[in-house]
Amino acid sequence: MNKALDQVLDALDIETFLVCGSAEEGQKIAERLIAELNLPHGDVIFLERSGPGARVRLRVYIHHPGDNYRWLESE
């Protein structure tokens, strides 16, 4: 049985609010989150400082154009 992540066509976006003291700290926490979730090719594509933290959007590329797409492989 394939994992759900194998069925992602190209990218996965994650949006959350991180408690942090500055935009720079929010950026570092977001990058750590990508690493802790063991997600490949992750980028912070949006960060907006607000109140006690920052709203962030992460984009994780599961498949790039021309990759070996897992959903095309037979089980």
C-alpha positions, 0 to 999 in steps of 0.5 A: 500500500502506498503512503499518502505522501506518495500520492502528492502530485507536486507540492505540499503547503503547510500554514501555521502560526509560530510563537516567536520574538522576531521574523528571523526567529520565526524563519529559523523555527519554520526551517527547523519544523521542515527538518523535524517533519523530515520533509524534502525540499522545503522552503518558507514561502511566506512569513508575516510577523503579528502579535506574539509570533509569525504566520508562516507558509511552508512549501515542500516539493515532493515531486519536481518535473521529470521526477520518477513519480511514485504514483506511476509505479506498480505496487 
